[in-house]
């Protein structure tokens, strides 16, 4: 089996959207809010196929943040990622 490494561009705005949806600390962009609500509904209905179609249709950076949020420790990971992005000057 071969594992391919993929690079994904993640913006501070992507991270803020997911953190905002989850914690209320930031206000997600309207499109991201709709995406997150659709994914949440799909996962609650146990419709993984629909959730996967949504994830395939959105930006890779936003999809990465959403999937990381679902993992144990995801909130801490995203907070650290946002801090690093802001330190590097990404204030999207």
C-alpha positions, 0 to 999 in steps of 0.5 A, spaced: 500 500 500 502 506 498 500 512 502 500 519 498 501 525 502 497 531 500 498 539 502 492 542 503 491 550 504 488 552 510 486 559 511 484 563 518 477 564 515 476 556 515 478 555 522 474 561 525 468 558 521 469 551 524 471 554 531 465 559 531 460 554 529 462 549 534 463 554 540 460 561 538 466 565 539 466 567 532 461 568 527 461 563 521 461 566 514 454 564 511 456 559 506 460 556 511 454 556 516 450 552 511 455 547 509 456 546 517 449 545 518 448 540 512 453 536 515 451 536 522 444 534 519 447 528 515 451 525 520 445 526 525 441 522 520 447 517 519 447 519 512 455 518 511 454 518 503 451 525 503 456 528 508 461 525 503 458 529 497 458 535 501 465 534 504 468 533 496 464 539 494 467 544 499 474 547 499 479 542 502 482 547 507 474 548 510 473 540 509 480 539 513 478 543 519 471 540 519 474 533 520 479 535 525 474 538 529 470 531 529 477 528 532 478 527 540 482 534 541 480 537 535 478 543 538 485 544 541 488 543 535 484 548 531 485 553 536 493 552 536 492 552 528 489 559 528 494 562 533 499 559 528 496 562 522 495 569 525 502 569 528 504 568 520 500 574 518 494 570 515 488 574 517 483 572 512 
